[in-house]
Amino acid sequence: MNSLLWTLWISLRISLLATALVMVVGLPLAWMLSRPRWKAKGLLDVAVNLPLVLPPTVVGYYLLLLMSRGGPVGALTQRLWGASLIFTPTAAVLASAVLGLPLFVQAARNALEGVPPEAYEAAQIDGADRWSAIRRIYIPLAWPGIWTGLLLAYARSLGEFGATIMVAGNIPGKTQTMSLAIYSAVQAGHDSAANLLSLILTAVASFSMWVGLRWRNPARARRGGGSP
């Protein structure tokens, strides 16, 4: 039971950290892609969305090349900390974040594009600078879409398998998430353990999405009524 709870904790921690990283990196990208056409916008759009069409193992392989000792990221971490990120929880977080990033960016971008231009113009007339307009106008109005993107990124991270096993391995008590534990149980022929792990992961994912969808619209959630 202790090992099961620890594996669940590893999954939740990696998913939450990956979602936070997606938010930090993805919101500026969504903002840039929501602006009218500018040079190299198409190239950035393709780069951000490429993980959606590539197999997770291919994404994991590219991350492996980047984070290995011979790669640019691996060489940097080797120089700074004397070790690469391969087979560490940090590698699992990065893999989950890369796979969840396109889902967040698309949802947030669509929400930002849906903010009426008149709202920004009114903020400018009132003397607001660009950052104030983004913080007080765009993000609040686009928040339901941004929150939906976060939920999608979190759900993708919670179930991530292919890229994670490539760069973080399947190390019990360290990088073994629930998805990897289910895979190990099936490979070992432990059907009862695989069933239990699958039910737990399904329950955790369902509860997380239920809570998240209720809070997609904070005002409605506080009133306690209506559909999400």
ROTOR-69452 format. One record per atom (N, C-alpha, C): residue in three letters; atom name; x, y, z. Coordinates in steps of 0.05 Angstrom, whole numbers. Atoms other than C-alpha are relative to their C-alpha. Example, Ala and Ser with C-alpha at 12.3 -4.5 7.8 and 13.67 -1.06 7.14 Angstrom:
<martis>
MARTI code site   east  north     up
MARTI  ALA    N     18    -24      0
MARTI  ALA   CA    246    -90    156
MARTI  ALA    C     18     24      0
MARTI  SER    N    -16    -24     -1
MARTI  SER   CA    273    -21    143
MARTI  SER    C    -15     22     14
</martis>
This chain:
<martis>
MARTI code site   east  north     up
MARTI  MET    N     17    -24      0
MARTI  MET   CA      0      0      0
MARTI  MET    C     17     25      0
MARTI  ASN    N    -17    -23     -1
MARTI  ASN   CA     56     48     17
MARTI  ASN    C     13      6    -28
MARTI  SER    N    -12     -4     26
MARTI  SER   CA     89     37    -51
MARTI  SER    C    -21     10    -20
MARTI  LEU    N     21    -10     18
MARTI  LEU   CA     22     48    -86
MARTI  LEU    C     -5     30      5
MARTI  LEU    N      5    -28     -7
MARTI  LEU   CA     10    114    -49
MARTI  LEU    C     24     17    -10
MARTI  TRP    N    -23    -15      9
MARTI  TRP   CA     81    135    -65
MARTI  TRP    C      0      4    -30
MARTI  THR    N      2     -2     29
MARTI  THR   CA     71    120   -139
MARTI  THR    C    -21     20     -8
MARTI  LEU    N     21    -20      6
MARTI  LEU   CA      7    160   -138
MARTI  LEU    C     10     28      6
MARTI  TRP    N    -11    -26     -7
MARTI  TRP   CA     43    218   -104
MARTI  TRP    C     20      9    -22
MARTI  ILE    N    -19     -7     21
MARTI  ILE   CA     98    216   -157
MARTI  ILE    C    -15     10    -25
MARTI  SER    N     16     -7     23
MARTI  SER   CA     45    219   -212
MARTI  SER    C    -12     28      4
MARTI  LEU    N     12    -26     -5
MARTI  LEU   CA      9    278   -180
MARTI  LEU    C     20     22      1
MARTI  ARG    N    -21    -21     -2
MARTI  ARG   CA     73    316   -165
MARTI  ARG    C     11      7    -28
MARTI  ILE    N    -11     -4     27
MARTI  ILE   CA    100    307   -236
MARTI  ILE    C    -21     15    -17
MARTI  SER    N     22    -13     16
MARTI  SER   CA     32    327   -266
MARTI  SER    C     -3     29      8
MARTI  LEU    N      4    -27     -9
MARTI  LEU   CA     24    389   -223
MARTI  LEU    C     24     18     -8
MARTI  LEU    N    -24    -15      7
MARTI  LEU   CA     96    412   -235
MARTI  LEU    C      0      5    -30
MARTI  ALA    N      0     -3     29
MARTI  ALA   CA     89    400   -310
MARTI  ALA    C    -21     20     -8
MARTI  THR    N     22    -19      6
MARTI  THR   CA     23    439   -311
MARTI  THR    C      9     28      7
MARTI  ALA    N    -11    -26     -7
MARTI  ALA   CA     56    497   -275
MARTI  ALA    C     20     10    -20
MARTI  LEU    N    -20     -8     20
MARTI  LEU   CA    113    497   -325
MARTI  LEU    C    -14      7    -26
MARTI  VAL    N     15     -6     24
MARTI  VAL   CA     63    495   -382
MARTI  VAL    C    -13     27      1
MARTI  MET    N     13    -27     -3
MARTI  MET   CA     27    556   -354
MARTI  MET    C     21     22     -4
MARTI  VAL    N    -21    -21      1
MARTI  VAL   CA     92    596   -347
MARTI  VAL    C     10      3    -29
MARTI  VAL    N    -10     -1     27
MARTI  VAL   CA    117    578   -417
MARTI  VAL    C    -22      5    -20
MARTI  GLY    N     21     -1     20
MARTI  GLY   CA     51    571   -453
MARTI  GLY    C    -16     25     -2
MARTI  LEU    N     17    -24      2
MARTI  LEU   CA     15    635   -435
MARTI  LEU    C     13     21    -17
MARTI  PRO    N    -12    -18     19
MARTI  PRO   CA     66    680   -469
MARTI  PRO    C     -1     -9    -29
MARTI  LEU    N      3     10     27
MARTI  LEU   CA     65    634   -529
MARTI  LEU    C    -28      3    -11
MARTI  ALA    N     28     -3      9
MARTI  ALA   CA    -11    635   -532
MARTI  ALA    C     -5     30     -6
MARTI  TRP    N      4    -28      6
MARTI  TRP   CA     -9    711   -528
MARTI  TRP    C     13      8    -27
MARTI  MET    N    -13     -6     26
MARTI  MET   CA     41    716   -585
MARTI  MET    C    -15    -11    -24
MARTI  LEU    N     14     13     23
MARTI  LEU   CA      2    668   -629
MARTI  LEU    C    -28     12     -4
MARTI  SER    N     26    -12      2
MARTI  SER   CA    -63    705   -614
MARTI  SER    C      0     28    -13
MARTI  ARG    N     -3    -26     12
MARTI  ARG   CA    -36    770   -642
MARTI  ARG    C     -2     -2    -31
MARTI  PRO    N      1      1     30
MARTI  PRO   CA    -47    789   -716
MARTI  PRO    C     26     -9    -12
MARTI  ARG    N    -23     12     13
MARTI  ARG   CA      0    759   -766
MARTI  ARG    C     26     17      2
MARTI  TRP    N    -27    -13     -2
MARTI  TRP   CA     74    775   -755
MARTI  TRP    C     20    -20    -11
MARTI  LYS    N    -21     16     13
MARTI  LYS   CA    138    748   -785
MARTI  LYS    C      7    -24     18
MARTI  ALA    N     -8     25    -13
MARTI  ALA   CA    155    676   -765
MARTI  ALA    C    -23    -11     18
MARTI  LYS    N     22     11    -16
MARTI  LYS   CA     87    666   -732
MARTI  LYS    C     -8    -28     -8
MARTI  GLY    N      7     27     10
MARTI  GLY   CA     72    606   -776
MARTI  GLY    C     20    -21     10
MARTI  LEU    N    -21     18     -9
MARTI  LEU   CA    139    574   -757
MARTI  LEU    C     -4     -7     30
MARTI  LEU    N      5      4    -28
MARTI  LEU   CA    125    583   -683
MARTI  LEU    C    -24    -17      5
MARTI  ASP    N     25     16     -2
MARTI  ASP   CA     55    555   -692
MARTI  ASP    C      5    -30     -5
MARTI  VAL    N     -6     28      7
MARTI  VAL   CA     82    492   -724
MARTI  VAL    C     17    -13     22
MARTI  ALA    N    -17     11    -21
MARTI  ALA   CA    136    483   -671
MARTI  ALA    C    -15     -6     26
MARTI  VAL    N     15      4    -25
MARTI  VAL   CA     87    490   -613
MARTI  VAL    C    -18    -24     -3
MARTI  ASN    N     20     21      4
MARTI  ASN   CA     37    441   -643
MARTI  ASN    C     11    -26    -10
MARTI  LEU    N    -11     25     11
MARTI  LEU   CA     85    389   -670
MARTI  LEU    C     -2    -24     18
MARTI  PRO    N      3     23    -18
MARTI  PRO   CA     82    345   -607
MARTI  PRO    C    -28    -13     -2
MARTI  LEU    N     26     11      2
MARTI  LEU   CA      8    335   -622
MARTI  LEU    C     -1    -22    -22
MARTI  VAL    N      1     19     23
MARTI  VAL   CA     22    297   -687
MARTI  VAL    C     23    -20      1
MARTI  LEU    N    -22     20     -2
MARTI  LEU   CA     88    262   -669
MARTI  LEU    C     -7    -21     21
MARTI  PRO    N      3     20    -21
MARTI  PRO   CA     86    196   -631
MARTI  PRO    C     16      9     25
MARTI  PRO    N    -14     -8    -25
MARTI  PRO   CA    105    208   -557
MARTI  PRO    C     28    -11      1
MARTI  THR    N    -27     11     -1
MARTI  THR   CA    165    162   -566
MARTI  THR    C     19     16    -17
MARTI  VAL    N    -18    -17     16
MARTI  VAL   CA    192    207   -621
MARTI  VAL    C      6     26     15
MARTI  VAL    N     -5    -24    -17
MARTI  VAL   CA    183    268   -576
MARTI  VAL    C     20     -7     22
MARTI  GLY    N    -19      8    -21
MARTI  GLY   CA    218    229   -521
MARTI  GLY    C     28     -4    -10
MARTI  TYR    N    -27      3     12
MARTI  TYR   CA    275    212   -568
MARTI  TYR    C     14     26     -4
MARTI  TYR    N    -11    -27      3
MARTI  TYR   CA    285    285   -585
MARTI  TYR    C      9     12     27
MARTI  LEU    N     -7     -9    -27
MARTI  LEU   CA    284    302   -511
MARTI  LEU    C     25    -14     10
MARTI  LEU    N    -23     16     -8
MARTI  LEU   CA    334    246   -499
MARTI  LEU    C     25     12    -13
MARTI  LEU    N    -23    -12     13
MARTI  LEU   CA    381    277   -550
MARTI  LEU    C      7     26     12
MARTI  LEU    N     -5    -26    -12
MARTI  LEU   CA    374    345   -518
MARTI  LEU    C     12     -2     28
MARTI  MET    N     -8      1    -28
MARTI  MET   CA    383    322   -446
MARTI  MET    C     23    -20      6
MARTI  SER    N    -23     18     -4
MARTI  SER   CA    437    269   -456
MARTI  SER    C     25     16      3
MARTI  ARG    N    -26    -14     -5
MARTI  ARG   CA    509    286   -440
MARTI  ARG    C     10     14    -25
MARTI  GLY    N    -10    -12     25
MARTI  GLY   CA    523    301   -513
MARTI  GLY    C    -18     22    -10
MARTI  GLY    N     19    -20      9
MARTI  GLY   CA    462    346   -521
MARTI  GLY    C      5     27     14
MARTI  PRO    N     -5    -27    -11
MARTI  PRO   CA    460    421   -507
MARTI  PRO    C    -11      3     29
MARTI  VAL    N     11     -2    -28
MARTI  VAL   CA    415    415   -445
MARTI  VAL    C     16    -17     19
MARTI  GLY    N    -16     19    -16
MARTI  GLY   CA    453    355   -419
MARTI  GLY    C     28     11      6
MARTI  ALA    N    -27    -11     -4
MARTI  ALA   CA    520    389   -429
MARTI  ALA    C     -1     23     20
MARTI  LEU    N      2    -22    -19
MARTI  LEU   CA    495    451   -391
MARTI  LEU    C     -5    -10     28
MARTI  THR    N      5     10    -27
MARTI  THR   CA    468    412   -332
MARTI  THR    C     24    -15     11
MARTI  GLN    N    -24     14     -8
MARTI  GLN   CA    531    370   -331
MARTI  GLN    C     21     20     10
MARTI  ARG    N    -19    -21     -8
MARTI  ARG   CA    572    434   -326
MARTI  ARG    C     -9     13     26
MARTI  LEU    N     10    -15    -24
MARTI  LEU   CA    527    466   -273
MARTI  LEU    C     -2    -18     24
MARTI  TRP    N      5     18    -23
MARTI  TRP   CA    509    406   -229
MARTI  TRP    C     15    -26     -1
MARTI  GLY    N    -15     25      1
MARTI  GLY   CA    554    350   -252
MARTI  GLY    C    -16    -24     -7
MARTI  ALA    N     17     22      7
MARTI  ALA   CA    497    307   -277
MARTI  ALA    C    -19      9    -22
MARTI  SER    N     21     -6     20
MARTI  SER   CA    447    302   -334
MARTI  SER    C    -27     -4     13
MARTI  LEU    N     27      3    -11
MARTI  LEU   CA    372    303   -325
MARTI  LEU    C    -12    -27     -7
MARTI  ILE    N     11     25      9
MARTI  ILE   CA    362    234   -356
MARTI  ILE    C     -5    -18     25
MARTI  PHE    N      9     18    -22
MARTI  PHE   CA    326    184   -309
MARTI  PHE    C     -3     14     26
MARTI  THR    N      6    -15    -24
MARTI  THR   CA    306    238   -260
MARTI  THR    C    -29      9     -1
MARTI  PRO    N     27    -11      1
MARTI  PRO   CA    238    265   -239
MARTI  PRO    C     -3     25    -17
MARTI  THR    N      1    -24     17
MARTI  THR   CA    256    330   -273
MARTI  THR    C     -4     -6    -29
MARTI  ALA    N      4      8     28
MARTI  ALA   CA    261    294   -339
MARTI  ALA    C    -29     -8     -5
MARTI  ALA    N     29      7      3
MARTI  ALA   CA    191    266   -328
MARTI  ALA    C    -17     25     -1
MARTI  VAL    N     15    -25      0
MARTI  VAL   CA    165    336   -313
MARTI  VAL    C      3     13    -28
MARTI  LEU    N     -4    -12     26
MARTI  LEU   CA    196    363   -377
MARTI  LEU    C    -14    -14    -22
MARTI  ALA    N     14     16     20
MARTI  ALA   CA    169    306   -419
MARTI  ALA    C    -30      5      1
MARTI  SER    N     28     -5     -2
MARTI  SER   CA     99    316   -392
MARTI  SER    C     -8     28     -8
MARTI  ALA    N      6    -28      7
MARTI  ALA   CA    103    391   -401
MARTI  ALA    C      0      3    -31
MARTI  VAL    N     -2     -3     29
MARTI  VAL   CA    124    385   -474
MARTI  VAL    C    -24    -12    -14
MARTI  LEU    N     24     13     13
MARTI  LEU   CA     66    338   -490
MARTI  LEU    C    -25     15      7
MARTI  GLY    N     24    -15     -8
MARTI  GLY   CA     16    381   -452
MARTI  GLY    C     -1     29    -11
MARTI  LEU    N     -2    -28      9
MARTI  LEU   CA     40    448   -479
MARTI  LEU    C    -19      7    -23
MARTI  PRO    N     18     -8     23
MARTI  PRO   CA      3    447   -547
MARTI  PRO    C    -29      2      8
MARTI  LEU    N     28      0     -8
MARTI  LEU   CA    -63    431   -513
MARTI  LEU    C     -7     26     15
MARTI  PHE    N      5    -25    -15
MARTI  PHE   CA    -57    490   -466
MARTI  PHE    C      1     24    -19
MARTI  VAL    N     -4    -23     17
MARTI  VAL   CA    -32    538   -519
MARTI  VAL    C    -24      4    -19
MARTI  GLN    N     23     -2     18
MARTI  GLN   CA    -90    522   -567
MARTI  GLN    C    -24     11     14
MARTI  ALA    N     23    -10    -15
MARTI  ALA   CA   -143    532   -514
MARTI  ALA    C      3     29      9
MARTI  ALA    N     -4    -27     -9
MARTI  ALA   CA   -112    595   -486
MARTI  ALA    C      1     19    -23
MARTI  ARG    N     -1    -18     24
MARTI  ARG   CA    -99    624   -555
MARTI  ARG    C    -28      6    -10
MARTI  ASN    N     28     -4     10
MARTI  ASN   CA   -171    613   -577
MARTI  ASN    C    -15     19     19
MARTI  ALA    N     14    -18    -19
MARTI  ALA   CA   -195    647   -513
MARTI  ALA    C     10     29     -2
MARTI  LEU    N    -11    -26      3
MARTI  LEU   CA   -148    706   -522
MARTI  LEU    C     -9     13    -26
MARTI  GLU    N     10    -11     25
MARTI  GLU   CA   -169    714   -594
MARTI  GLU    C    -29      8      1
MARTI  GLY    N     28     -6     -3
MARTI  GLY   CA   -241    716   -571
MARTI  GLY    C     -6     26     16
MARTI  VAL    N      4    -24    -15
MARTI  VAL   CA   -230    778   -528
MARTI  VAL    C     -5     23    -19
MARTI  PRO    N      6    -21     19
MARTI  PRO   CA   -263    837   -564
MARTI  PRO    C     22     22     -1
MARTI  PRO    N    -20    -22      2
MARTI  PRO   CA   -213    889   -591
MARTI  PRO    C     -9     25     15
MARTI  GLU    N     10    -24    -14
MARTI  GLU   CA   -258    942   -561
MARTI  GLU    C      8      2     29
MARTI  ALA    N     -8      0    -28
MARTI  ALA   CA   -239    920   -491
MARTI  ALA    C     28     11      3
MARTI  TYR    N    -27    -10     -1
MARTI  TYR   CA   -166    934   -505
MARTI  TYR    C      1     30     -6
MARTI  GLU    N      1    -28      7
MARTI  GLU   CA   -182   1000   -538
MARTI  GLU    C    -11     17     23
MARTI  ALA    N     11    -14    -23
MARTI  ALA   CA   -224   1021   -478
MARTI  ALA    C     21      2     22
MARTI  ALA    N    -21     -1    -21
MARTI  ALA   CA   -166   1003   -431
MARTI  ALA    C     21     21     -7
MARTI  GLN    N    -19    -20      9
MARTI  GLN   CA   -119   1046   -473
MARTI  GLN    C    -10     28      4
MARTI  ILE    N     12    -26     -5
MARTI  ILE   CA   -167   1104   -470
MARTI  ILE    C      1      8     29
MARTI  ASP    N     -1     -5    -28
MARTI  ASP   CA   -168   1097   -395
MARTI  ASP    C     29      3     11
MARTI  GLY    N    -28     -4     -8
MARTI  GLY   CA    -92   1102   -394
MARTI  GLY    C     15    -25      7
MARTI  ALA    N    -14     25     -7
MARTI  ALA   CA    -74   1029   -384
MARTI  ALA    C     22     -6    -20
MARTI  ASP    N    -21      9     18
MARTI  ASP   CA     -7   1005   -412
MARTI  ASP    C     -6    -29     -9
MARTI  ARG    N      5     26     11
MARTI  ARG   CA     -1    939   -449
MARTI  ARG    C     -1    -22     22
MARTI  TRP    N     -1     21    -21
MARTI  TRP   CA     17    897   -387
MARTI  TRP    C    -25      2     17
MARTI  SER    N     25     -3    -16
MARTI  SER   CA    -41    926   -347
MARTI  SER    C    -24    -10    -15
MARTI  ALA    N     23      9     16
MARTI  ALA   CA    -89    912   -404
MARTI  ALA    C      0    -31     -1
MARTI  ILE    N     -2     29      1
MARTI  ILE   CA    -64    840   -409
MARTI  ILE    C     -9    -12     27
MARTI  ARG    N      5     10    -27
MARTI  ARG   CA    -68    830   -333
MARTI  ARG    C    -29      4      9
MARTI  ARG    N     27     -8    -10
MARTI  ARG   CA   -135    865   -321
MARTI  ARG    C    -23     -4    -19
MARTI  ILE    N     21      3     20
MARTI  ILE   CA   -172    856   -386
MARTI  ILE    C      1    -28    -14
MARTI  TYR    N     -2     25     16
MARTI  TYR   CA   -147    798   -429
MARTI  TYR    C     -2    -25     17
MARTI  ILE    N     -1     25    -16
MARTI  ILE   CA   -131    746   -376
MARTI  ILE    C    -27     -5     14
MARTI  PRO    N     26      6    -12
MARTI  PRO   CA   -196    755   -336
MARTI  PRO    C    -21     -8    -20
MARTI  LEU    N     20      7     20
MARTI  LEU   CA   -239    753   -399
MARTI  LEU    C      5    -27    -13
MARTI  ALA    N     -7     25     13
MARTI  ALA   CA   -201    694   -428
MARTI  ALA    C      4    -23     20
MARTI  TRP    N     -7     20    -21
MARTI  TRP   CA   -195    657   -361
MARTI  TRP    C    -13    -27     -4
MARTI  PRO    N     12     26      3
MARTI  PRO   CA   -246    602   -375
MARTI  PRO    C     15    -17    -21
MARTI  GLY    N    -15     15     20
MARTI  GLY   CA   -207    582   -438
MARTI  GLY    C     28     -7     10
MARTI  ILE    N    -26      5    -11
MARTI  ILE   CA   -140    588   -402
MARTI  ILE    C     -2    -23     20
MARTI  TRP    N      4     21    -20
MARTI  TRP   CA   -166    545   -345
MARTI  TRP    C     -5    -27    -13
MARTI  THR    N      5     25     15
MARTI  THR   CA   -192    493   -395
MARTI  THR    C     27    -11    -11
MARTI  GLY    N    -26      9     10
MARTI  GLY   CA   -122    491   -426
MARTI  GLY    C     17    -12     22
MARTI  LEU    N    -15     11    -22
MARTI  LEU   CA    -92    479   -358
MARTI  LEU    C    -10    -28      8
MARTI  LEU    N     12     27     -6
MARTI  LEU   CA   -140    421   -345
MARTI  LEU    C      9    -20    -21
MARTI  LEU    N     -8     19     21
MARTI  LEU   CA   -123    390   -412
MARTI  LEU    C     30     -7      3
MARTI  ALA    N    -29      6     -4
MARTI  ALA   CA    -48    397   -398
MARTI  ALA    C      4    -18     24
MARTI  TYR    N     -2     17    -24
MARTI  TYR   CA    -57    367   -329
MARTI  TYR    C     -8    -29     -6
MARTI  ALA    N      9     27      7
MARTI  ALA   CA    -97    308   -356
MARTI  ALA    C     20    -14    -17
MARTI  ARG    N    -20     12     17
MARTI  ARG   CA    -46    296   -410
MARTI  ARG    C     25     -8     16
MARTI  SER    N    -23      6    -16
MARTI  SER   CA     10    298   -359
MARTI  SER    C     -5    -24     18
MARTI  LEU    N      7     22    -18
MARTI  LEU   CA    -26    250   -312
MARTI  LEU    C      1    -27    -14
MARTI  GLY    N      0     25     15
MARTI  GLY   CA    -31    198   -367
MARTI  GLY    C     24     -4    -18
MARTI  GLU    N    -23      1     18
MARTI  GLU   CA     35    210   -401
MARTI  GLU    C     16    -26      4
MARTI  PHE    N    -14     26     -1
MARTI  PHE   CA     74    146   -418
MARTI  PHE    C     25      0    -18
MARTI  GLY    N    -21      6     20
MARTI  GLY   CA    115    144   -482
MARTI  GLY    C     25     17      4
MARTI  ALA    N    -23    -17     -3
MARTI  ALA   CA    160    205   -474
MARTI  ALA    C     13     -3     27
MARTI  THR    N    -11      3    -28
MARTI  THR   CA    168    195   -399
MARTI  THR    C     18    -24      2
MARTI  ILE    N    -16     24     -2
MARTI  ILE   CA    194    124   -405
MARTI  ILE    C     26      3    -15
MARTI  MET    N    -24     -4     16
MARTI  MET   CA    244    148   -457
MARTI  MET    C     21     15     15
MARTI  VAL    N    -19    -18    -13
MARTI  VAL   CA    276    202   -415
MARTI  VAL    C      3     -3     30
MARTI  ALA    N     -1      3    -29
MARTI  ALA   CA    259    185   -343
MARTI  ALA    C      1    -29      9
MARTI  GLY    N      0     28     -7
MARTI  GLY   CA    256    109   -345
MARTI  GLY    C    -24     -8     16
MARTI  ASN    N     22     11    -16
MARTI  ASN   CA    211     67   -301
MARTI  ASN    C     11     -9     27
MARTI  ILE    N    -14      7    -25
MARTI  ILE   CA    246     70   -234
MARTI  ILE    C    -19      2     24
MARTI  PRO    N     19     -1    -22
MARTI  PRO   CA    201     51   -175
MARTI  PRO    C     10     18     22
MARTI  GLY    N     -6    -18    -21
MARTI  GLY   CA    199    103   -121
MARTI  GLY    C     15     26     -8
MARTI  LYS    N    -14    -24     10
MARTI  LYS   CA    233    155   -165
MARTI  LYS    C    -14     12    -24
MARTI  THR    N     13    -11     24
MARTI  THR   CA    204    163   -235
MARTI  THR    C    -24    -17     -9
MARTI  GLN    N     22     17      9
MARTI  GLN   CA    152    108   -238
MARTI  GLN    C    -27     13      7
MARTI  THR    N     27    -12     -3
MARTI  THR   CA     84    142   -248
MARTI  THR    C    -20    -23     -1
MARTI  MET    N     21     20      0
MARTI  MET   CA     17    107   -245
MARTI  MET    C     -2    -14    -28
MARTI  SER    N      1     11     27
MARTI  SER   CA     17     97   -321
MARTI  SER    C     22    -21     -4
MARTI  LEU    N    -23     19      3
MARTI  LEU   CA     86     64   -318
MARTI  LEU    C     -4    -24     18
MARTI  ALA    N      5     22    -18
MARTI  ALA   CA     66     22   -258
MARTI  ALA    C    -21    -20    -12
MARTI  ILE    N     20     17     13
MARTI  ILE   CA      5     -4   -296
MARTI  ILE    C     14    -17    -22
MARTI  TYR    N    -15     14     21
MARTI  TYR   CA     51    -22   -355
MARTI  TYR    C     17    -22     12
MARTI  SER    N    -17     20    -13
MARTI  SER   CA     99    -59   -308
MARTI  SER    C    -17    -23     11
MARTI  ALA    N     18     21    -11
MARTI  ALA   CA     41    -97   -275
MARTI  ALA    C    -10    -18    -22
MARTI  VAL    N     10     16     23
MARTI  VAL   CA     14   -119   -343
MARTI  VAL    C     23    -18    -11
MARTI  GLN    N    -22     15     11
MARTI  GLN   CA     83   -140   -367
MARTI  GLN    C      7    -24     18
MARTI  ALA    N     -6     21    -19
MARTI  ALA   CA     93   -181   -303
MARTI  ALA    C    -23    -20      3
MARTI  GLY    N     23     18     -3
MARTI  GLY   CA     25   -214   -310
MARTI  GLY    C    -16      4     25
MARTI  HIS    N     14     -6    -25
MARTI  HIS   CA     -2   -182   -246
MARTI  HIS    C    -26     15     -7
MARTI  ASP    N     25    -13      9
MARTI  ASP   CA    -73   -170   -271
MARTI  ASP    C    -15     14     22
MARTI  SER    N     14    -12    -22
MARTI  SER   CA   -102   -155   -203
MARTI  SER    C     12     27      7
MARTI  ALA    N    -14    -25     -6
MARTI  ALA   CA    -50   -101   -190
MARTI  ALA    C     -5     20    -22
MARTI  ALA    N      6    -18     23
MARTI  ALA   CA    -61    -72   -260
MARTI  ALA    C    -28     11      2
MARTI  ASN    N     28     -9     -3
MARTI  ASN   CA   -136    -69   -248
MARTI  ASN    C     -3     21     22
MARTI  LEU    N      1    -18    -22
MARTI  LEU   CA   -127    -35   -181
MARTI  LEU    C     12     27     -7
MARTI  LEU    N    -13    -25      8
MARTI  LEU   CA    -78     16   -208
MARTI  LEU    C    -16     16    -21
MARTI  SER    N     17    -14     20
MARTI  SER   CA   -123     31   -268
MARTI  SER    C    -24     13     12
MARTI  LEU    N     23    -12    -13
MARTI  LEU   CA   -183     42   -224
MARTI  LEU    C      7     24     17
MARTI  ILE    N     -8    -23    -16
MARTI  ILE   CA   -145     88   -177
MARTI  ILE    C      7     24    -18
MARTI  LEU    N     -8    -22     18
MARTI  LEU   CA   -116    129   -235
MARTI  LEU    C    -26     12    -13
MARTI  THR    N     26    -10     12
MARTI  THR   CA   -186    133   -267
MARTI  THR    C    -15     17     20
MARTI  ALA    N     14    -15    -21
MARTI  ALA   CA   -216    156   -201
MARTI  ALA    C     13     27      5
MARTI  VAL    N    -14    -25     -5
MARTI  VAL   CA   -162    209   -189
MARTI  VAL    C     -3     19    -23
MARTI  ALA    N      3    -17     24
MARTI  ALA   CA   -166    235   -261
MARTI  ALA    C    -29     11     -1
MARTI  SER    N     28     -8      1
MARTI  SER   CA   -243    237   -258
MARTI  SER    C     -6     22     21
MARTI  PHE    N      4    -20    -21
MARTI  PHE   CA   -243    274   -191
MARTI  PHE    C     14     26     -6
MARTI  SER    N    -15    -24      7
MARTI  SER   CA   -190    323   -214
MARTI  SER    C    -15     16    -22
MARTI  MET    N     15    -14     22
MARTI  MET   CA   -229    339   -278
MARTI  MET    C    -26     12     10
MARTI  TRP    N     25    -10    -11
MARTI  TRP   CA   -294    346   -239
MARTI  TRP    C      4     26     15
MARTI  VAL    N     -7    -24    -15
MARTI  VAL   CA   -263    396   -191
MARTI  VAL    C      8     22    -19
MARTI  GLY    N    -11    -20     18
MARTI  GLY   CA   -227    432   -247
MARTI  GLY    C    -22     13    -17
MARTI  LEU    N     21    -11     17
MARTI  LEU   CA   -289    439   -291
MARTI  LEU    C    -19     17     16
MARTI  ARG    N     17    -17    -17
MARTI  ARG   CA   -329    467   -233
MARTI  ARG    C     12     27      5
MARTI  TRP    N    -13    -25     -5
MARTI  TRP   CA   -277    520   -222
MARTI  TRP    C     10     14    -26
MARTI  ARG    N     -7    -14     25
MARTI  ARG   CA   -270    538   -295
MARTI  ARG    C    -12     28     -1
MARTI  ASN    N     13    -26     -3
MARTI  ASN   CA   -318    595   -280
MARTI  ASN    C     -2      5     30
MARTI  PRO    N      0     -3    -30
MARTI  PRO   CA   -300    616   -208
MARTI  PRO    C    -25     12     11
MARTI  ALA    N     24    -13    -10
MARTI  ALA   CA   -361    661   -200
MARTI  ALA    C    -23    -20      2
MARTI  ARG    N     21     19      0
MARTI  ARG   CA   -408    606   -219
MARTI  ARG    C      5    -22     20
MARTI  ALA    N     -7     21    -19
MARTI  ALA   CA   -371    555   -176
MARTI  ALA    C     -7     10     29
MARTI  ARG    N      6    -10    -27
MARTI  ARG   CA   -378    601   -115
MARTI  ARG    C    -30      1      5
MARTI  ARG    N     29      1     -3
MARTI  ARG   CA   -453    606   -128
MARTI  ARG    C    -11    -28      3
MARTI  GLY    N      8     28     -3
MARTI  GLY   CA   -455    531   -132
MARTI  GLY    C    -21     -9    -19
MARTI  GLY    N     21      8     19
MARTI  GLY   CA   -502    528   -191
MARTI  GLY    C      9     -1    -28
MARTI  GLY    N     -5      0     28
MARTI  GLY   CA   -504    515   -264
MARTI  GLY    C     20    -21     -8
MARTI  SER    N    -20     19     11
MARTI  SER   CA   -463    470   -309
MARTI  SER    C     26     14     -3
MARTI  PRO    N    -26    -13      2
MARTI  PRO   CA   -387    483   -316
MARTI  PRO    C      3     14    -26
</martis>
